[in-house]
Structures are given as C-alpha cells and as structure tokens.
Amino acid sequence: MAASGLPGPAELKLLAPYRDQLPAAVFDQPLPIDQPQGLRPRLRQALGLLREAGYEVRDGVMVEHQSGRPLTLEFLLYDSQFERITQPFVHNLARLGIQSRIRVVDVNQYLSRLRQFQFDLIVGSYPQSANPGNEQRDFWTSAYAETPQSRNLAGVSDPVVDALVDDLIRADSRSALDTAARALDRVLRWGFYVVPQWNFDGTRVALWNKFGYPQPFPRYTPDFSVWWVDPDRAPAITARQRGQE
C-alpha cells in the first residue's frame, strides 16, 4: 500500500480536489528517495531551506535572523541504546550550526512527556496492519493533533489528510482501500513529518524446528495462528528435548 512513482489515475481522482492545497510535487514529482546518497548535498539543501525559513549562521551558530535566537533541538529518549543511532544525527546538525542534545529519562517521565507532546524529537514508529481503518484518525487527523495520549505524535493537522483518512475508512473494496492508502501515504511523505532512521526488513523468531506453515510465507507477518506441528519433524525434536532433561 506504499505510494510509488507518480500518482496513477485512481490516486489522482482522490487527490485532484485538493490540488490547490498540496505541494505541486505531489502531482508531478516522484516521491522523495527512500535512501538518498551523499551527505554534503543534503546538508547544502538543508542550509538553503533554513535560510529560506529565516535562519542564518552567525559565528558558527544557526540563529533566527530577526531575534538572533539559536535554533536548538532536544532528542528525548528512554533507552540509551538509541543514542548510537541518534548521535550521528546530532553530529550532522552541528555541522549546520544547530545546537542539539540527547536527553535520556526514565520510562515514567518519558511516557508523561510523550502523552502531553512535551518533546522536540523522539524515536518512534507507526505500527500498521494490512487492513487500515478507523485507527488512522488517531495517527494523523486534526482532531487528535492536540489530544493528550493520542498517537498523532507528529501533530499532523491538515484538512487534506483528514479527508484522505475518511476516504480510506469509507473504501468499499480492496482496490479502493489500497488506492486510498497510497494517496494518504503520498501526502504524508511529502509533508516530511518524520525523519526515517533505520529499519529491519525481517522478523526474528526463535523456535524448535517442528512447525509447518503455509507457503509462500506471509510477506508482512509470521501469522502464528496458522502454524501447525509437523508430525514428521516433531518426534525428533521431542526426543532431543528429553535427552537434554
């Protein structure tokens, strides 16, 4: 359900009514590349965007042009294991003159701040199913942007996104659902609400090799509910287990 390339006819039918409210790139440019190469060109582009937004570098520090106030960011974490992932980001921000720091707090304080949206940046994820529906309102819509404890962590508040979520929920077929999901994905990605960090494209599972499962293996989930004990392999595993007792 991920958007790719330029929007096709079905996507355009959903997006066309909002042409004046969306960036032109949504309609005439492929999606931002998922794995951009070359750090320096991206830093130059970021510097240009910051200057357009009213910032400049003074004595090596990125400041707001009118007030002279430094641009500062705080990465809020609850687990130090994410420091090694966040540190390169902090280093690259420093090259632009942006002052940033990592703050690790205990889980209770982290959850409290998360629920009240008291953070600049966090490491987060948006777990989804293959059949998105009503829960998308909690993730992306204006009604939840300021609602404590909602999952709209990026504070997305856009009437176009609200409408596309409604289109997705109203979808009456698999193809309509997929189309609506792609249109929503396209608009969200062109909104640049998140900064992708890393991903693992597999699922780690430890098990005794006595199970069978449908082939081909499900692409997005292990789906343990349809596994079964293989009668040919199970006895050998049972014998090994008893030998270890």
Sine and cosine of phi, psi and omega as CSV:
sin_phi,cos_phi,sin_psi,cos_psi,sin_omega,cos_omega
0.00,0.00,0.14,0.99,0.03,-1.00
-0.97,0.24,0.63,-0.78,0.08,-1.00
-0.95,0.32,0.48,-0.88,0.04,-1.00
-0.47,-0.88,0.46,-0.89,0.03,-1.00
0.84,0.54,-0.54,-0.84,0.08,-1.00
-1.00,0.00,0.45,-0.89,0.00,-1.00
-0.90,0.43,0.69,-0.72,0.04,-1.00
-0.99,0.12,-0.03,-1.00,-0.06,-1.00
-0.84,0.55,-0.67,0.74,-0.03,-1.00
-0.92,0.40,-0.67,0.74,0.05,-1.00
-0.90,0.43,-0.68,0.73,-0.02,-1.00
-0.87,0.49,-0.56,0.83,0.02,-1.00
-0.87,0.49,-0.59,0.81,0.04,-1.00
-0.98,0.20,-0.58,0.81,-0.12,-0.99
-1.00,0.06,-0.47,0.88,-0.12,-0.99
-0.82,0.58,-0.64,0.77,-0.01,-1.00
-0.88,0.48,-0.27,0.96,-0.07,-1.00
-0.93,-0.38,0.33,0.94,-0.08,-1.00
-0.82,0.57,-0.64,0.77,-0.03,-1.00
-0.96,0.29,-0.26,0.97,-0.05,-1.00
-0.98,-0.22,-0.07,1.00,-0.06,-1.00
-0.90,-0.44,0.43,-0.90,0.10,-0.99
-0.86,0.50,0.59,-0.81,0.01,-1.00
-0.85,0.52,-0.49,0.87,-0.03,-1.00
-0.87,0.49,-0.46,0.89,0.03,-1.00
-0.83,0.55,-0.56,0.83,-0.10,-1.00
-0.99,-0.15,-0.49,0.87,-0.15,-0.99
-0.84,-0.53,0.12,0.99,0.05,-1.00
-0.77,-0.64,0.59,-0.81,0.13,-0.99
-0.87,0.49,0.34,-0.94,-0.01,-1.00
-0.88,0.48,0.46,-0.89,0.09,-1.00
-0.80,0.60,0.69,-0.72,-0.07,-1.00
-0.87,0.49,0.61,-0.79,-0.08,-1.00
-0.96,0.28,-0.52,0.86,-0.04,-1.00
-0.76,-0.66,0.96,0.28,-0.04,-1.00
-0.89,0.45,0.60,-0.80,-0.02,-1.00
-0.97,-0.25,0.56,-0.83,0.08,-1.00
1.00,0.04,0.95,-0.33,-0.04,-1.00
-0.97,0.26,-0.67,0.74,-0.10,-1.00
-0.86,0.51,-0.71,0.70,0.04,-1.00
-0.86,0.50,-0.59,0.81,0.00,-1.00
-0.95,0.31,-0.59,0.81,0.06,-1.00
-0.91,0.41,-0.64,0.77,0.04,-1.00
-0.90,0.44,-0.66,0.75,0.02,-1.00
-0.90,0.43,-0.67,0.74,0.02,-1.00
-0.88,0.47,-0.66,0.75,0.02,-1.00
-0.88,0.47,-0.66,0.76,0.03,-1.00
-0.90,0.45,-0.66,0.75,0.02,-1.00
-0.91,0.41,-0.63,0.78,0.02,-1.00
-0.91,0.41,-0.63,0.77,0.04,-1.00
-0.90,0.43,-0.64,0.77,0.05,-1.00
-0.89,0.45,-0.51,0.86,-0.02,-1.00
-0.99,0.11,0.01,1.00,0.07,-1.00
0.98,-0.18,0.37,0.93,0.03,-1.00
-0.93,-0.37,0.37,-0.93,0.08,-1.00
-0.47,-0.88,0.33,-0.94,0.00,-1.00
-0.99,-0.11,0.84,-0.55,0.06,-1.00
-0.83,-0.56,0.86,-0.50,0.00,-1.00
0.81,0.59,0.63,0.78,0.05,-1.00
0.99,0.16,0.12,0.99,-0.03,-1.00
-0.87,-0.50,0.75,-0.66,0.05,-1.00
-0.97,0.23,0.86,-0.51,-0.05,-1.00
-0.75,-0.67,0.38,-0.92,0.13,-0.99
-0.94,0.33,0.74,-0.67,-0.14,-0.99
-0.84,0.54,-0.72,0.69,-0.11,-0.99
-0.98,0.20,-0.73,0.69,-0.09,-1.00
-1.00,0.01,-0.37,0.93,-0.08,-1.00
0.97,0.24,0.17,0.98,-0.03,-1.00
-0.97,0.22,0.77,-0.64,0.00,-1.00
-0.90,0.45,0.55,-0.84,0.11,-0.99
-1.00,0.08,0.90,-0.43,-0.04,-1.00
-0.82,-0.57,0.52,-0.85,0.01,-1.00
-0.67,-0.74,0.55,-0.84,0.06,-1.00
-0.81,-0.59,0.79,-0.61,0.09,-1.00
-1.00,-0.04,0.91,-0.42,-0.01,-1.00
-1.00,-0.06,0.85,-0.53,0.00,-1.00
-0.78,-0.62,0.38,-0.93,0.12,-0.99
-0.89,-0.46,-0.07,1.00,-0.04,-1.00
-0.67,-0.74,0.82,-0.58,-0.07,-1.00
-0.92,0.40,-0.24,0.97,-0.02,-1.00
-0.90,0.43,-0.39,0.92,0.01,-1.00
-0.99,0.12,-0.09,1.00,0.01,-1.00
-0.89,0.45,-0.65,0.76,-0.04,-1.00
-0.91,0.41,-0.39,0.92,0.04,-1.00
-1.00,0.07,-0.55,0.83,-0.07,-1.00
-0.99,0.11,-0.49,0.87,-0.06,-1.00
-0.83,0.56,-0.69,0.73,0.04,-1.00
-0.87,0.49,-0.56,0.83,0.05,-1.00
-0.89,0.45,-0.72,0.70,0.03,-1.00
-0.86,0.51,-0.68,0.73,0.00,-1.00
-0.88,0.48,-0.69,0.72,-0.02,-1.00
-0.94,0.35,-0.57,0.82,0.07,-1.00
-0.89,0.45,-0.62,0.79,0.01,-1.00
-0.89,0.46,-0.53,0.85,0.03,-1.00
-0.91,0.41,-0.37,0.93,0.07,-1.00
-1.00,-0.07,0.00,1.00,-0.03,-1.00
1.00,0.07,0.17,0.99,-0.01,-1.00
-1.00,0.04,0.81,-0.58,0.02,-1.00
-1.00,0.09,0.85,-0.53,0.01,-1.00
-0.62,-0.78,0.36,-0.93,0.01,-1.00
-0.53,-0.85,0.32,-0.95,0.06,-1.00
-0.96,-0.27,0.76,-0.65,0.04,-1.00
-0.84,-0.54,0.87,-0.49,0.03,-1.00
-0.97,-0.22,0.83,-0.55,-0.01,-1.00
-0.84,-0.54,0.22,-0.97,0.04,-1.00
-0.94,0.34,0.30,-0.95,-0.13,-0.99
-0.86,0.51,-0.67,0.75,-0.03,-1.00
-0.88,0.47,-0.70,0.71,0.02,-1.00
-0.92,0.40,-0.62,0.78,0.02,-1.00
-0.87,0.49,-0.74,0.67,-0.01,-1.00
-0.89,0.45,-0.63,0.77,0.02,-1.00
-0.88,0.47,-0.71,0.70,0.00,-1.00
-0.94,0.34,-0.59,0.81,0.02,-1.00
-0.89,0.46,-0.72,0.69,-0.05,-1.00
-0.91,0.42,-0.43,0.90,0.00,-1.00
-0.98,-0.21,0.11,0.99,0.00,-1.00
0.86,0.52,0.61,0.79,-0.01,-1.00
-0.99,-0.11,0.95,0.33,0.00,-1.00
-0.35,-0.94,0.34,-0.94,0.15,-0.99
-1.00,-0.03,-0.84,0.54,0.03,-1.00
-0.67,-0.74,0.56,-0.83,0.10,-0.99
-0.71,-0.71,0.24,-0.97,0.18,-0.98
-1.00,-0.08,0.89,-0.46,-0.07,-1.00
-0.60,-0.80,0.02,-1.00,0.04,-1.00
-0.53,-0.85,0.29,-0.96,0.00,-1.00
-0.81,-0.58,0.99,0.15,-0.03,-1.00
-0.89,0.46,0.70,-0.71,-0.05,-1.00
-0.75,-0.66,0.33,-0.94,0.10,-1.00
-0.97,-0.26,0.11,-0.99,0.05,-1.00
-0.99,0.16,-0.01,1.00,0.01,-1.00
-0.73,-0.68,0.94,0.35,-0.04,-1.00
-0.89,0.45,0.49,-0.87,-0.03,-1.00
-0.38,-0.92,-0.76,-0.64,-0.11,-0.99
-0.85,0.53,-0.49,0.87,-0.05,-1.00
-0.89,0.45,-0.30,0.95,0.00,-1.00
-0.91,0.42,-0.43,0.90,0.07,-1.00
-0.88,0.48,-0.66,0.75,-0.02,-1.00
-0.92,0.39,-0.50,0.87,-0.02,-1.00
-0.98,0.19,-0.63,0.78,-0.30,-0.95
-0.77,-0.64,-0.23,0.97,-0.23,-0.97
-1.00,-0.05,0.33,-0.94,-0.07,-1.00
-0.86,0.50,-0.58,0.82,-0.06,-1.00
-0.88,0.48,-0.39,0.92,-0.05,-1.00
-0.95,-0.31,0.02,1.00,-0.07,-1.00
-0.89,0.45,-0.53,0.85,-0.02,-1.00
-0.89,-0.45,0.23,0.97,-0.03,-1.00
-1.00,0.03,0.91,-0.41,0.00,-1.00
-0.81,0.59,0.63,-0.78,0.04,-1.00
0.96,0.29,0.10,0.99,0.08,-1.00
-0.97,0.24,0.17,-0.98,0.01,-1.00
-0.99,-0.12,0.14,0.99,0.08,-1.00
-0.99,0.12,0.93,0.36,-0.13,-0.99
-0.93,0.36,-0.42,0.91,0.00,-1.00
-1.00,0.08,-0.06,1.00,0.00,-1.00
0.92,0.40,0.55,0.83,-0.01,-1.00
-0.91,0.42,0.83,-0.56,0.03,-1.00
-0.63,-0.78,1.00,0.00,-0.11,-0.99
-0.61,-0.80,0.85,-0.52,-0.02,-1.00
-0.87,0.50,-0.48,0.88,0.04,-1.00
-0.93,0.38,-0.70,0.72,0.05,-1.00
-0.88,0.48,-0.67,0.74,0.03,-1.00
-0.84,0.55,-0.71,0.70,-0.03,-1.00
-0.92,0.39,-0.64,0.77,0.00,-1.00
-0.93,0.37,-0.57,0.82,0.10,-1.00
-0.89,0.45,-0.66,0.75,0.05,-1.00
-0.89,0.46,-0.64,0.77,0.06,-1.00
-0.87,0.50,-0.67,0.74,0.00,-1.00
-0.89,0.46,-0.71,0.71,-0.04,-1.00
-0.91,0.41,-0.56,0.83,-0.03,-1.00
-0.99,0.13,-0.10,0.99,-0.06,-1.00
-0.81,0.58,0.73,-0.68,-0.07,-1.00
-0.94,-0.35,0.21,0.98,0.06,-1.00
-0.43,-0.90,0.26,-0.97,0.01,-1.00
-0.89,0.46,-0.68,0.73,-0.02,-1.00
-0.91,0.41,-0.63,0.78,0.03,-1.00
-0.91,0.41,-0.62,0.78,0.03,-1.00
-0.90,0.43,-0.71,0.70,0.00,-1.00
-0.89,0.46,-0.67,0.74,0.00,-1.00
-0.90,0.44,-0.72,0.70,0.00,-1.00
-0.89,0.45,-0.63,0.78,0.01,-1.00
-0.91,0.42,-0.64,0.77,0.01,-1.00
-0.92,0.39,-0.66,0.75,0.02,-1.00
-0.89,0.45,-0.68,0.74,0.04,-1.00
-0.90,0.44,-0.70,0.71,0.02,-1.00
-0.86,0.50,-0.67,0.74,-0.03,-1.00
-0.89,0.46,-0.73,0.69,-0.03,-1.00
-0.92,0.40,-0.65,0.76,0.01,-1.00
-0.91,0.42,-0.66,0.75,-0.03,-1.00
-0.94,0.35,-0.56,0.83,0.08,-1.00
-0.97,0.25,-0.21,0.98,0.09,-1.00
-0.99,0.14,-0.25,0.97,0.05,-1.00
0.80,0.59,0.78,0.63,-0.01,-1.00
-0.99,0.13,-0.35,0.94,-0.02,-1.00
-0.76,-0.65,0.36,-0.93,0.10,-1.00
-0.92,-0.38,0.96,-0.29,-0.02,-1.00
-0.86,0.50,0.69,-0.72,0.03,-1.00
-0.96,-0.28,-0.93,0.36,-0.07,-1.00
-0.40,-0.92,0.27,-0.96,0.08,-1.00
-0.49,-0.87,0.36,-0.93,0.09,-1.00
-0.85,-0.52,0.87,-0.49,-0.15,-0.99
-1.00,-0.02,0.56,0.83,0.04,-1.00
-0.58,-0.82,-0.03,-1.00,0.04,-1.00
-0.79,-0.62,0.83,-0.56,0.00,-1.00
-1.00,0.08,0.85,-0.53,-0.01,-1.00
-0.72,-0.69,0.79,-0.61,0.09,-1.00
-0.97,-0.25,0.79,-0.61,-0.08,-1.00
-0.38,-0.92,0.37,-0.93,0.20,-0.98
-0.97,0.24,0.70,-0.72,-0.10,-0.99
-0.98,0.19,0.91,0.40,0.00,-1.00
-0.80,-0.61,0.19,0.98,-0.11,-0.99
-0.95,-0.30,0.50,-0.87,0.17,-0.99
-0.92,-0.40,0.37,-0.93,0.00,-1.00
-0.41,-0.91,0.35,-0.94,-0.06,-1.00
-0.89,0.46,0.56,-0.83,0.10,-0.99
-0.90,-0.44,0.63,-0.78,0.00,1.00
-0.94,0.34,0.43,-0.90,-0.05,-1.00
-0.90,0.43,0.65,-0.76,-0.01,-1.00
-0.81,0.59,0.64,-0.77,-0.12,-0.99
-0.97,0.24,-0.56,0.83,-0.16,-0.99
-0.91,-0.42,-0.05,1.00,-0.04,-1.00
-0.37,-0.93,0.53,-0.85,0.07,-1.00
-0.93,0.37,-0.45,0.89,0.02,-1.00
0.77,0.64,0.89,0.46,-0.05,-1.00
-0.87,0.50,-0.35,0.94,-0.07,-1.00
-0.91,0.41,-0.28,0.96,-0.02,-1.00
-0.93,-0.36,0.18,0.98,0.09,-1.00
-0.98,0.20,0.38,-0.93,0.07,-1.00
-0.61,-0.80,0.34,-0.94,0.06,-1.00
-0.99,0.17,0.85,-0.53,-0.01,-1.00
-0.97,0.23,0.88,-0.47,-0.08,-1.00
-0.91,0.42,-0.35,0.94,0.01,-1.00
-0.99,0.12,-0.56,0.83,-0.04,-1.00
-1.00,-0.04,-0.46,0.89,-0.10,-1.00
-0.86,0.50,-0.68,0.73,-0.02,-1.00
-0.85,0.52,-0.64,0.77,-0.02,-1.00
-0.91,0.42,-0.62,0.78,0.02,-1.00
-0.93,0.37,-0.67,0.74,0.02,-1.00
-0.87,0.49,-0.66,0.75,0.01,-1.00
-0.90,0.44,-0.66,0.75,0.01,-1.00
-0.91,0.42,-0.66,0.75,0.00,-1.00
-0.89,0.45,-0.66,0.75,0.01,-1.00
-0.93,0.37,-0.53,0.85,0.03,-1.00
-0.93,0.36,-0.36,0.93,-0.01,-1.00
-1.00,0.00,-0.19,0.98,-0.04,-1.00
-0.97,0.24,0.00,0.00,0.00,0.00
